[in-house]
Amino acid sequence: MIAPPEILRVTHARNICDGATDIPGGASLGHPRVFLEIDESGYVDCGYCDRRFVLIGGPADGVDPSTLHDHGDGAGL
């Protein structure tokens, strides 16, 4: 398994991803905005851009990312 392209440590279980947070030009270069909910695993992956959102202090915080399986929430549905 390869590591996700980007890992974001967040303080809330519910997050928004549009794939263009740090891209000059903004959301027009990203993907549709999706809401991602972190469950008891402590992380969730965006189904569009593969960004991984890890809840600070959660069970996945500080864990080697290569040991975590892909864990999407159905982004885009």
Secondary structure, DSSP 8 states (H G I E B T S, - for coil): ----S-EEEESSSEEEE-S-TTSTTGGGGS---EEEE--TTSEEE-TTT--EEEETTSTTTTS-GGGS---B--TT-
